[in-house]
């Protein structure tokens, strides 16, 4: 779910470059397209990113869009132009685009909308896609009829023939679909020259980054773990692998090069669109979280659904990704609450289940077992270290760590803390 393991971070850190100034690479994770959105605030300026990696703001970092991403070129340049007006400069000099990345065409986006209309008519509900053409583009990729960046930059006559064939295939499946083939090809030819200086062989680029001069490498996730095509709340998911395995397939990074894995998680749970949401609060609590957290989808502007923190989903995300740390966000949104509930277990037919159900109908039926914790009723926005947090906020965070037991009982640091403060809360065993 959006916010449960909102984005997957992987970082491989090596010493700085020989000159003494570390060179940085900020890498876009594996998959997705401009369906996902990240809001980044720097020096009081708010930037919205969809295809561009968030690190494009950093003038000392190179940004890379990997082969697993599907790229809508008009959307890429529109996004860049909007952020240029906000102060983004020289982004094209810091962006590398993999030649193996597949392209999203305008007709993919049109088909995305038509499919949603069909689902609504046939099943009475749709998936709630962003209608950015991501699913149809991945379908073309899987059917081996898709076109990649390298195809666009090669023989344009051959590219045009394949583009026309792909367009006609989609028109045969959707008779009402209108495609300005020649108009789109003309635009694509123009985009080809604009992206040419940015395109590199992605595999060789990553190999050099890993084995050349020492660099710091950060992989940015685009979607939540619970939106993963294989491990998410299927069918209400995205069309790519946004869990940690996608780092290897979407960038060409060998598994042994994966370092730390950071799970980015909100202090509560949110979701955009439809799909099972066991801890959702359709009441004044949900409204408060939505308004205080400014929970609106960056891409679609849809209001996010909000609910209590769900440790079952967090534990499940940890099973799949093997987090080495959590990056907790939006704790301050809970500052005003007298008490805070945390979902600690699921019950099905009255019995606790130790797993996260794959089937949506079953997930809709689970009963959530909550633990109620006292709120801290204090402003935490100025907190910069652990000691700045109220004791109740510290207990709440420990509750999150319990579900995936990063703090092991045999950890020397934890044992030392226990000796110094025998009464402090400790991680518990997961309920069976």
The 8 nearest C-alpha neighbors of each residue, nearest first, counted from 0:
[[1, 225, 3, 270, 223, 2, 226, 269],
 [0, 2, 270, 223, 5, 269, 3, 271],
 [1, 3, 5, 265, 264, 4, 269, 268],
 [4, 2, 264, 0, 5, 268, 1, 313],
 [5, 3, 264, 223, 263, 224, 2, 262],
 [4, 6, 223, 2, 263, 1, 3, 264],
 [7, 5, 220, 223, 263, 222, 4, 221],
 [6, 8, 220, 262, 261, 242, 243, 219],
 [7, 9, 261, 219, 218, 260, 220, 6],
 [10, 8, 260, 218, 259, 217, 258, 261],
 [9, 11, 217, 259, 258, 216, 12, 218],
 [10, 12, 258, 216, 257, 215, 259, 13],
 [11, 13, 215, 10, 216, 14, 214, 258],
 [12, 14, 213, 214, 215, 15, 11, 216],
 [15, 13, 213, 16, 12, 214, 21, 215],
 [16, 14, 21, 19, 20, 213, 214, 17],
 [15, 17, 21, 18, 213, 19, 20, 212],
 [18, 16, 19, 15, 20, 212, 213, 21],
 [19, 17, 16, 20, 15, 21, 22, 212],
 [18, 20, 17, 16, 15, 21, 14, 22],
 [19, 21, 18, 16, 15, 22, 17, 23],
 [22, 20, 15, 16, 214, 23, 19, 215],
 [21, 23, 214, 16, 20, 215, 15, 60],
 [24, 22, 60, 215, 214, 216, 21, 61],
 [23, 25, 61, 216, 60, 62, 26, 215],
 [26, 24, 62, 217, 54, 61, 216, 218],
 [25, 27, 218, 63, 62, 217, 219, 24],
 [26, 28, 64, 219, 52, 218, 63, 65],
 [29, 27, 220, 219, 218, 30, 246, 26],
 [249, 30, 28, 67, 245, 246, 250, 68],
 [31, 29, 68, 67, 239, 28, 249, 240],
 [30, 32, 68, 239, 69, 221, 133, 34],
 [31, 33, 69, 34, 68, 50, 70, 133],
 [32, 34, 49, 50, 35, 131, 31, 36],
 [33, 35, 32, 129, 131, 298, 36, 49],
 [36, 34, 33, 49, 221, 298, 222, 32],
 [35, 37, 49, 297, 298, 48, 34, 38],
 [36, 38, 48, 47, 39, 49, 297, 35],
 [37, 39, 47, 46, 48, 40, 36, 45],
 [38, 40, 46, 45, 37, 47, 41, 53],
 [41, 39, 45, 44, 43, 46, 42, 38],
 [40, 42, 44, 43, 39, 45, 46, 56],
 [43, 41, 44, 40, 45, 39, 46, 86],
 [42, 44, 41, 40, 45, 39, 46, 85],
 [45, 43, 41, 40, 42, 46, 85, 86],
 [44, 46, 40, 39, 43, 41, 38, 47],
 [45, 47, 39, 38, 40, 82, 48, 44],
 [48, 46, 38, 37, 39, 36, 45, 49],
 [47, 49, 37, 36, 51, 50, 38, 53],
 [48, 50, 36, 33, 35, 51, 37, 34],
 [51, 49, 33, 32, 75, 48, 52, 70],
 [50, 52, 48, 49, 53, 55, 75, 64],
 [53, 51, 54, 27, 55, 62, 50, 26],
 [52, 54, 55, 51, 48, 56, 39, 37],
 [53, 55, 56, 52, 57, 25, 62, 60],
 [54, 56, 53, 57, 52, 62, 90, 93],
 [57, 55, 54, 58, 53, 87, 90, 88],
 [56, 58, 54, 55, 59, 60, 61, 53],
 [57, 59, 60, 56, 55, 93, 61, 90],
 [60, 58, 57, 23, 61, 22, 93, 24],
 [61, 59, 23, 24, 57, 58, 25, 62],
 [60, 62, 24, 93, 25, 94, 23, 63],
 [63, 61, 25, 94, 26, 55, 93, 24],
 [62, 64, 95, 26, 96, 94, 27, 65],
 [65, 63, 96, 27, 97, 95, 26, 68],
 [66, 64, 250, 97, 67, 29, 68, 249],
 [65, 67, 100, 99, 249, 97, 68, 250],
 [68, 66, 249, 30, 29, 65, 100, 69],
 [67, 69, 30, 31, 66, 32, 29, 65],
 [70, 68, 101, 32, 102, 100, 103, 31],
 [71, 69, 102, 103, 72, 32, 68, 101],
 [70, 72, 103, 74, 73, 102, 75, 104],
 [71, 73, 75, 74, 70, 76, 190, 103],
 [74, 72, 75, 76, 71, 77, 190, 78],
 [75, 73, 77, 72, 71, 76, 78, 33],
 [76, 74, 72, 78, 73, 77, 50, 71],
 [75, 77, 79, 78, 73, 74, 80, 72],
 [76, 78, 74, 80, 79, 75, 73, 81],
 [79, 77, 75, 81, 76, 80, 74, 82],
 [78, 80, 76, 82, 77, 81, 83, 75],
 [79, 81, 83, 77, 82, 78, 76, 84],
 [82, 80, 78, 84, 83, 79, 77, 85],
 [81, 83, 85, 79, 84, 80, 87, 46],
 [82, 84, 87, 80, 86, 85, 81, 79],
 [83, 85, 82, 81, 86, 80, 87, 79],
 [86, 84, 82, 83, 87, 81, 44, 46],
 [85, 87, 83, 84, 88, 82, 44, 46],
 [88, 86, 83, 82, 85, 56, 90, 89],
 [89, 87, 90, 83, 86, 56, 91, 58],
 [88, 90, 91, 92, 87, 93, 58, 83],
 [89, 91, 93, 92, 88, 94, 55, 87],
 [92, 90, 94, 93, 89, 197, 95, 88],
 [91, 93, 90, 89, 94, 197, 95, 61],
 [94, 92, 61, 90, 91, 62, 95, 55],
 [93, 95, 62, 91, 63, 92, 61, 197],
 [96, 94, 63, 197, 198, 62, 64, 199],
 [97, 95, 198, 64, 197, 63, 199, 98],
 [98, 96, 201, 65, 99, 66, 199, 100],
 [97, 99, 149, 148, 200, 100, 199, 198],
 [98, 100, 66, 97, 147, 148, 149, 101],
 [101, 99, 66, 147, 97, 98, 148, 68],
 [102, 100, 147, 69, 146, 148, 70, 99],
 [101, 103, 70, 69, 147, 71, 146, 104],
 [102, 104, 71, 70, 136, 69, 107, 132],
 [105, 103, 107, 106, 71, 102, 108, 132],
 [104, 106, 108, 107, 109, 103, 132, 183],
 [105, 107, 109, 108, 104, 110, 178, 166],
 [108, 106, 132, 110, 104, 105, 109, 135],
 [132, 107, 109, 111, 131, 105, 106, 110],
 [108, 110, 106, 112, 111, 107, 113, 105],
 [111, 109, 113, 107, 112, 108, 114, 106],
 [112, 110, 108, 130, 132, 114, 109, 113],
 [111, 113, 115, 110, 109, 130, 114, 116],
 [114, 112, 110, 116, 115, 111, 117, 109],
 [115, 113, 117, 111, 116, 112, 110, 118],
 [114, 116, 118, 112, 117, 113, 125, 119],
 [115, 117, 113, 119, 114, 118, 120, 112],
 [118, 116, 114, 120, 115, 119, 121, 113],
 [119, 117, 125, 115, 121, 120, 122, 116],
 [118, 120, 124, 123, 125, 116, 117, 122],
 [119, 121, 117, 118, 123, 122, 116, 124],
 [122, 120, 118, 119, 123, 117, 124, 116],
 [123, 121, 124, 118, 119, 120, 125, 117],
 [122, 124, 119, 120, 121, 118, 125, 117],
 [125, 123, 119, 122, 118, 126, 120, 121],
 [124, 126, 119, 118, 115, 127, 123, 116],
 [127, 125, 235, 128, 273, 124, 115, 234],
 [126, 128, 272, 125, 273, 129, 115, 235],
 [129, 127, 130, 126, 115, 131, 111, 272],
 [128, 130, 131, 34, 299, 127, 298, 132],
 [131, 129, 111, 128, 112, 132, 108, 133],
 [130, 132, 108, 129, 133, 34, 33, 111],
 [108, 133, 131, 107, 111, 130, 135, 134],
 [132, 134, 136, 135, 131, 137, 32, 238],
 [133, 135, 137, 136, 238, 132, 138, 111],
 [134, 136, 138, 137, 107, 132, 133, 139],
 [137, 135, 139, 133, 138, 134, 103, 107],
 [138, 136, 140, 134, 139, 135, 141, 133],
 [139, 137, 135, 141, 136, 140, 142, 134],
 [140, 138, 145, 142, 136, 144, 137, 141],
 [139, 141, 145, 137, 143, 138, 142, 144],
 [140, 142, 138, 143, 139, 137, 144, 145],
 [141, 143, 139, 140, 144, 138, 145, 137],
 [144, 142, 140, 141, 145, 139, 138, 146],
 [143, 145, 139, 142, 140, 146, 165, 141],
 [146, 144, 139, 140, 143, 147, 101, 136],
 [147, 145, 101, 102, 150, 144, 148, 162],
 [148, 146, 101, 150, 149, 102, 100, 99],
 [147, 149, 98, 151, 150, 100, 99, 101],
 [150, 148, 98, 152, 147, 151, 153, 99],
 [151, 149, 153, 147, 148, 152, 158, 146],
 [150, 152, 148, 149, 153, 158, 155, 191],
 [153, 151, 149, 150, 191, 148, 154, 155],
 [152, 154, 150, 151, 155, 149, 158, 157],
 [155, 153, 157, 156, 158, 152, 150, 151],
 [154, 156, 158, 157, 159, 153, 151, 152],
 [157, 155, 159, 158, 154, 160, 161, 153],
 [158, 156, 160, 155, 159, 154, 161, 150],
 [157, 159, 155, 161, 156, 160, 162, 151],
 [160, 158, 162, 156, 157, 161, 155, 163],
 [161, 159, 157, 163, 162, 158, 164, 156],
 [160, 162, 164, 158, 163, 159, 165, 157],
 [163, 161, 159, 165, 160, 164, 158, 166],
 [164, 162, 166, 160, 165, 161, 159, 167],
 [163, 165, 161, 167, 166, 162, 168, 160],
 [166, 164, 168, 162, 163, 167, 161, 169],
 [165, 167, 163, 169, 168, 164, 162, 170],
 [166, 168, 170, 164, 169, 165, 163, 171],
 [169, 167, 165, 171, 166, 170, 164, 172],
 [168, 170, 172, 166, 171, 167, 173, 165],
 [169, 171, 173, 167, 174, 172, 168, 176],
 [172, 170, 168, 169, 173, 174, 167, 176],
 [171, 173, 169, 170, 174, 168, 167, 176],
 [174, 172, 170, 176, 175, 171, 169, 110],
 [175, 173, 170, 176, 171, 172, 177, 169],
 [176, 174, 173, 177, 170, 172, 113, 171],
 [177, 175, 174, 173, 170, 178, 109, 110],
 [176, 178, 175, 179, 170, 106, 174, 109],
 [179, 177, 180, 106, 176, 166, 170, 183],
 [178, 180, 182, 181, 183, 177, 184, 106],
 [181, 179, 183, 182, 178, 184, 163, 166],
 [182, 180, 184, 183, 179, 185, 186, 178],
 [181, 183, 185, 179, 184, 180, 186, 187],
 [184, 182, 186, 180, 185, 181, 179, 187],
 [183, 185, 187, 181, 186, 182, 188, 180],
 [186, 184, 182, 188, 183, 187, 181, 189],
 [187, 185, 183, 189, 184, 188, 190, 182],
 [188, 186, 190, 184, 189, 185, 191, 183],
 [187, 189, 191, 185, 186, 190, 184, 192],
 [190, 188, 186, 187, 191, 192, 185, 193],
 [189, 191, 187, 193, 192, 188, 194, 186],
 [192, 190, 188, 189, 194, 193, 195, 187],
 [191, 193, 195, 190, 194, 189, 188, 196],
 [194, 192, 190, 191, 195, 189, 196, 197],
 [193, 195, 197, 191, 192, 196, 190, 198],
 [194, 196, 192, 197, 198, 193, 191, 152],
 [197, 195, 194, 198, 193, 192, 199, 95],
 [198, 196, 95, 194, 195, 96, 94, 199],
 [199, 197, 96, 195, 196, 95, 98, 97],
 [200, 198, 97, 201, 98, 96, 95, 197],
 [199, 201, 98, 203, 202, 97, 204, 198],
 [202, 200, 97, 204, 203, 199, 205, 98],
 [201, 203, 205, 204, 251, 200, 206, 250],
 [202, 204, 206, 205, 201, 200, 207, 199],
 [203, 205, 201, 207, 202, 206, 200, 208],
 [206, 204, 208, 202, 207, 203, 201, 209],
 [207, 205, 203, 209, 208, 204, 210, 202],
 [206, 208, 211, 210, 204, 205, 209, 203],
 [207, 209, 205, 206, 211, 210, 204, 214],
 [208, 210, 206, 207, 211, 205, 214, 213],
 [211, 209, 207, 208, 206, 212, 213, 205],
 [210, 212, 207, 208, 209, 213, 206, 214],
 [211, 213, 16, 214, 210, 208, 17, 207],
 [214, 212, 16, 13, 15, 14, 211, 215],
 [215, 213, 22, 23, 13, 216, 21, 212],
 [214, 216, 12, 23, 13, 24, 11, 22],
 [217, 215, 24, 11, 10, 25, 214, 23],
 [216, 218, 10, 25, 26, 9, 219, 24],
 [219, 217, 26, 9, 8, 28, 27, 10],
 [220, 218, 28, 27, 8, 26, 217, 7],
 [219, 221, 6, 7, 28, 8, 222, 218],
 [220, 222, 6, 35, 28, 219, 31, 241],
 [223, 221, 6, 241, 220, 5, 35, 226],
 [222, 224, 5, 6, 4, 1, 226, 225],
 [223, 225, 226, 242, 227, 4, 241, 316],
 [224, 226, 231, 0, 223, 227, 232, 230],
 [227, 225, 236, 231, 223, 224, 237, 0],
 [228, 226, 231, 240, 241, 230, 224, 229],
 [227, 229, 238, 239, 240, 236, 237, 231],
 [230, 228, 227, 231, 240, 233, 239, 226],
 [231, 229, 227, 228, 225, 232, 224, 226],
 [230, 232, 225, 227, 226, 233, 228, 229],
 [231, 233, 235, 225, 236, 234, 226, 359],
 [234, 232, 235, 236, 231, 228, 359, 229],
 [233, 235, 236, 232, 126, 228, 231, 359],
 [236, 234, 233, 232, 126, 274, 273, 237],
 [237, 235, 226, 233, 234, 228, 231, 227],
 [236, 238, 226, 228, 239, 227, 235, 31],
 [239, 237, 228, 134, 236, 137, 133, 31],
 [238, 240, 228, 30, 237, 31, 241, 227],
 [241, 239, 227, 245, 242, 228, 30, 229],
 [240, 242, 227, 222, 245, 224, 239, 30],
 [243, 241, 224, 240, 244, 245, 320, 7],
 [242, 244, 245, 320, 246, 7, 241, 9],
 [245, 243, 246, 242, 247, 248, 240, 241],
 [244, 246, 248, 240, 243, 249, 29, 247],
 [247, 245, 244, 249, 29, 243, 248, 250],
 [248, 246, 252, 251, 245, 249, 250, 244],
 [249, 247, 245, 251, 250, 246, 29, 67],
 [29, 248, 250, 67, 245, 246, 66, 247],
 [249, 251, 65, 252, 29, 247, 248, 246],
 [250, 252, 247, 248, 202, 249, 253, 205],
 [251, 253, 247, 250, 254, 246, 256, 205],
 [254, 252, 255, 256, 247, 251, 257, 246],
 [255, 253, 256, 257, 247, 252, 244, 246],
 [256, 254, 253, 257, 258, 252, 247, 11],
 [257, 255, 254, 253, 258, 252, 11, 209],
 [256, 258, 255, 254, 11, 9, 259, 10],
 [259, 257, 11, 10, 256, 9, 260, 12],
 [258, 260, 10, 9, 323, 261, 11, 257],
 [261, 259, 9, 322, 323, 8, 262, 258],
 [262, 260, 8, 324, 325, 322, 323, 7],
 [261, 263, 325, 7, 4, 322, 326, 264],
 [264, 262, 326, 5, 4, 6, 325, 327],
 [265, 263, 4, 3, 327, 2, 5, 328],
 [264, 266, 328, 2, 267, 329, 327, 3],
 [267, 265, 330, 329, 328, 308, 327, 264],
 [268, 266, 308, 307, 265, 306, 269, 305],
 [269, 267, 308, 306, 2, 3, 307, 305],
 [270, 268, 305, 1, 304, 2, 303, 306],
 [269, 271, 1, 304, 0, 303, 272, 305],
 [272, 270, 303, 304, 1, 296, 273, 269],
 [273, 271, 127, 270, 274, 303, 126, 304],
 [272, 274, 127, 126, 271, 235, 275, 270],
 [275, 273, 235, 276, 272, 232, 359, 126],
 [276, 274, 363, 277, 362, 359, 273, 232],
 [275, 277, 279, 278, 274, 363, 270, 0],
 [278, 276, 279, 275, 367, 363, 365, 362],
 [279, 277, 306, 307, 276, 309, 280, 342],
 [280, 278, 306, 276, 305, 277, 281, 307],
 [279, 281, 285, 306, 282, 305, 284, 278],
 [282, 280, 285, 279, 283, 286, 284, 305],
 [281, 283, 285, 284, 280, 286, 287, 279],
 [282, 284, 286, 285, 287, 281, 280, 288],
 [285, 283, 287, 286, 282, 288, 280, 281],
 [284, 286, 280, 305, 288, 282, 287, 283],
 [285, 287, 283, 289, 284, 288, 290, 282],
 [288, 286, 284, 290, 289, 285, 291, 283],
 [289, 287, 285, 291, 286, 292, 290, 284],
 [288, 290, 294, 286, 292, 287, 293, 291],
 [289, 291, 293, 287, 292, 288, 286, 294],
 [292, 290, 288, 293, 289, 287, 332, 294],
 [291, 293, 294, 289, 290, 288, 332, 329],
 [294, 292, 290, 291, 289, 295, 288, 302],
 [295, 293, 289, 292, 303, 302, 290, 296],
 [294, 296, 302, 303, 300, 301, 293, 297],
 [295, 297, 300, 301, 299, 298, 302, 303],
 [298, 296, 36, 300, 299, 295, 37, 38],
 [299, 297, 36, 296, 300, 35, 34, 129],
 [300, 298, 301, 296, 297, 129, 295, 34],
 [299, 301, 296, 295, 297, 298, 302, 303],
 [302, 300, 296, 299, 295, 303, 271, 272],
 [301, 303, 295, 294, 296, 300, 304, 271],
 [304, 302, 271, 294, 295, 270, 269, 301],
 [303, 305, 270, 269, 271, 302, 279, 306],
 [306, 304, 269, 285, 279, 268, 289, 280],
 [305, 307, 279, 280, 268, 278, 285, 267],
 [306, 308, 267, 278, 268, 341, 340, 309],
 [307, 309, 267, 268, 341, 342, 310, 266],
 [310, 308, 342, 311, 312, 307, 341, 278],
 [309, 311, 313, 343, 312, 342, 314, 402],
 [312, 310, 314, 313, 309, 344, 315, 343],
 [313, 311, 315, 310, 314, 309, 316, 3],
 [314, 312, 310, 316, 315, 311, 3, 317],
 [313, 315, 317, 311, 312, 316, 403, 402],
 [314, 316, 312, 318, 317, 313, 311, 355],
 [317, 315, 313, 319, 318, 314, 320, 312],
 [316, 318, 321, 314, 320, 315, 319, 322],
 [319, 317, 315, 316, 321, 320, 314, 403],
 [318, 320, 316, 317, 321, 315, 242, 243],
 [321, 319, 317, 243, 322, 318, 316, 242],
 [322, 320, 317, 318, 319, 323, 260, 316],
 [323, 321, 260, 324, 317, 320, 261, 262],
 [322, 324, 260, 259, 261, 321, 325, 405],
 [325, 323, 261, 322, 262, 260, 326, 405],
 [324, 326, 262, 261, 263, 327, 264, 322],
 [325, 327, 263, 262, 264, 261, 328, 324],
 [328, 326, 264, 265, 325, 263, 266, 329],
 [327, 329, 265, 330, 264, 266, 326, 263],
 [330, 328, 331, 332, 265, 266, 327, 292],
 [329, 331, 266, 332, 328, 333, 265, 327],
 [330, 332, 334, 333, 329, 379, 380, 378],
 [331, 333, 330, 329, 334, 291, 292, 288],
 [332, 334, 331, 335, 336, 330, 374, 288],
 [335, 333, 331, 376, 332, 377, 336, 378],
 [336, 334, 376, 333, 337, 377, 332, 374],
 [337, 335, 338, 374, 333, 334, 376, 339],
 [338, 336, 374, 373, 376, 335, 339, 375],
 [339, 337, 374, 373, 336, 372, 371, 340],
 [338, 340, 372, 371, 374, 373, 336, 341],
 [339, 341, 371, 370, 369, 372, 307, 342],
 [340, 342, 308, 370, 369, 307, 343, 309],
 [341, 343, 369, 309, 368, 310, 344, 367],
 [342, 344, 310, 369, 368, 341, 311, 370],
 [345, 343, 368, 367, 342, 311, 346, 351],
 [346, 344, 367, 366, 351, 365, 352, 368],
 [347, 345, 351, 350, 366, 349, 365, 352],
 [346, 348, 365, 349, 350, 351, 366, 345],
 [349, 347, 350, 346, 365, 351, 366, 364],
 [348, 350, 347, 346, 351, 366, 365, 345],
 [351, 349, 346, 347, 348, 352, 345, 366],
 [352, 350, 346, 345, 347, 353, 344, 349],
 [351, 353, 354, 346, 345, 350, 347, 344],
 [354, 352, 431, 351, 355, 345, 344, 430],
 [355, 353, 352, 356, 315, 311, 345, 357],
 [354, 356, 315, 357, 311, 312, 353, 352],
 [357, 355, 358, 362, 354, 361, 359, 352],
 [356, 358, 359, 355, 232, 362, 233, 361],
 [357, 359, 361, 360, 356, 362, 233, 232],
 [360, 358, 362, 361, 363, 275, 357, 232],
 [359, 361, 363, 362, 358, 364, 275, 357],
 [362, 360, 364, 363, 359, 358, 356, 365],
 [361, 363, 359, 364, 360, 365, 356, 358],
 [362, 364, 360, 361, 275, 365, 359, 277],
 [365, 363, 361, 362, 366, 360, 347, 277],
 [366, 364, 347, 362, 346, 363, 345, 367],
 [367, 365, 346, 345, 347, 368, 364, 277],
 [366, 368, 345, 344, 342, 369, 346, 365],
 [367, 369, 344, 342, 343, 345, 366, 370],
 [370, 368, 342, 341, 343, 340, 367, 371],
 [369, 371, 341, 340, 372, 342, 343, 368],
 [372, 370, 340, 339, 369, 341, 338, 373],
 [371, 373, 339, 338, 340, 374, 370, 395],
 [374, 372, 338, 339, 337, 391, 375, 371],
 [375, 373, 338, 337, 336, 376, 339, 391],
 [374, 376, 391, 377, 392, 334, 389, 373],
 [377, 375, 335, 334, 374, 336, 337, 378],
 [378, 376, 375, 334, 379, 335, 389, 374],
 [377, 379, 380, 334, 331, 376, 381, 335],
 [380, 378, 382, 331, 381, 377, 388, 334],
 [381, 379, 382, 378, 331, 330, 383, 334],
 [380, 382, 379, 383, 378, 387, 388, 384],
 [383, 381, 387, 379, 380, 384, 388, 385],
 [384, 382, 381, 387, 385, 386, 380, 388],
 [383, 385, 387, 386, 382, 388, 381, 379],
 [386, 384, 387, 388, 383, 393, 382, 389],
 [385, 387, 388, 384, 389, 382, 383, 390],
 [388, 386, 382, 385, 384, 383, 389, 379],
 [387, 389, 386, 385, 392, 382, 393, 390],
 [388, 390, 392, 391, 375, 393, 387, 377],
 [391, 389, 393, 392, 394, 388, 375, 386],
 [390, 392, 394, 393, 375, 389, 395, 374],
 [393, 391, 395, 389, 394, 390, 388, 375],
 [392, 394, 390, 396, 391, 395, 397, 388],
 [395, 393, 397, 391, 392, 396, 398, 390],
 [394, 396, 392, 398, 393, 397, 391, 399],
 [395, 397, 399, 393, 398, 394, 392, 400],
 [398, 396, 394, 400, 399, 395, 401, 393],
 [397, 399, 395, 401, 396, 400, 394, 402],
 [400, 398, 396, 397, 401, 402, 395, 310],
 [401, 399, 397, 398, 402, 404, 403, 405],
 [400, 402, 426, 404, 398, 399, 403, 427],
 [403, 401, 400, 314, 404, 399, 310, 429],
 [402, 404, 314, 401, 405, 400, 317, 399],
 [405, 403, 401, 406, 402, 400, 407, 426],
 [404, 406, 407, 403, 400, 323, 401, 324],
 [407, 405, 404, 408, 426, 410, 413, 400],
 [406, 408, 410, 409, 405, 404, 413, 426],
 [407, 409, 410, 406, 413, 414, 426, 411],
 [408, 410, 407, 411, 414, 413, 406, 412],
 [409, 411, 407, 413, 412, 408, 414, 406],
 [412, 410, 414, 413, 415, 409, 408, 416],
 [411, 413, 415, 414, 410, 416, 409, 417],
 [412, 414, 416, 410, 415, 411, 417, 408],
 [413, 415, 417, 411, 416, 412, 410, 418],
 [416, 414, 412, 418, 417, 413, 411, 419],
 [415, 417, 413, 419, 414, 418, 420, 412],
 [418, 416, 421, 414, 420, 415, 419, 413],
 [417, 419, 415, 416, 420, 421, 414, 413],
 [418, 420, 416, 417, 415, 421, 414, 422],
 [419, 421, 417, 422, 418, 423, 416, 415],
 [422, 420, 417, 418, 423, 419, 416, 424],
 [421, 423, 420, 424, 417, 425, 419, 418],
 [422, 424, 420, 421, 425, 417, 416, 394],
 [425, 423, 422, 426, 394, 397, 421, 427],
 [424, 426, 427, 423, 397, 401, 417, 408],
 [427, 425, 401, 404, 406, 428, 424, 397],
 [426, 428, 401, 425, 429, 404, 402, 430],
 [427, 429, 430, 426, 401, 404, 402, 431],
 [428, 430, 427, 431, 402, 401, 403, 404],
 [431, 429, 428, 344, 353, 343, 351, 427],
 [430, 429, 353, 351, 352, 428, 344, 350]]
